[in-house]
Amino acid sequence: MTHASRSDDLRFSIPVERSDRFYVENGEWFYTTRENLAIGPYPSQTKARQGLDAYLEYMGETTLTPSG
């Protein structure tokens, strides 16, 4: 079986940071997954971003912040 590439496949392989992925509720930060799950609470947006990066790494997806 041959895999035919679609012209829109490339846009799905480029990580996109969604600004609506993070939100604060009662002073605590959360992020939502692609499956629309709320994950948190975190004490700051930075910690929520780190949590999301760990989640994405666990799921085998590209993280938001570059490692270095």
SVG drawing of the C-alpha trace seen along z (x, -y; Angstrom):
<svg xmlns="http://www.w3.org/2000/svg" viewBox="-13 -35 34 37">
<polyline fill="none" stroke="black" stroke-width="0.4" points="0.0,0.0 1.4,-3.4 0.8,-6.5 -0.2,-9.4 0.8,-12.7 -1.9,-15.4 -0.9,-19.0 -2.2,-19.9 -0.2,-17.3 2.7,-19.7 0.5,-22.1 -0.3,-19.3 3.4,-18.5 4.3,-22.1 3.7,-22.7 1.4,-25.6 1.1,-27.4 -2.5,-28.0 -3.0,-31.0 -6.4,-29.7 -4.7,-26.5 -3.9,-28.2 -6.3,-29.8 -6.5,-31.0 -9.3,-30.1 -9.4,-31.3 -5.7,-32.3 -4.6,-28.9 -3.4,-28.0 -4.7,-25.2 -4.1,-24.0 -6.4,-22.1 -5.4,-19.1 -6.5,-18.3 -9.0,-15.9 -10.4,-19.0 -9.2,-17.8 -8.4,-20.5 -5.0,-19.8 -3.9,-21.6 -3.9,-23.5 -0.5,-25.1 0.8,-28.1 1.8,-30.0 1.5,-30.0 5.2,-29.1 4.5,-26.0 1.4,-25.2 3.6,-25.5 6.1,-23.1 3.3,-20.7 2.0,-20.8 5.5,-20.2 5.8,-17.1 2.4,-15.9 3.2,-16.4 6.5,-14.6 4.7,-11.7 2.2,-11.6 5.0,-11.7 4.2,-15.1 6.4,-18.2 6.8,-20.4 6.2,-24.1 9.5,-25.2 12.8,-24.3 15.1,-22.1 18.6,-23.4"/>
</svg>
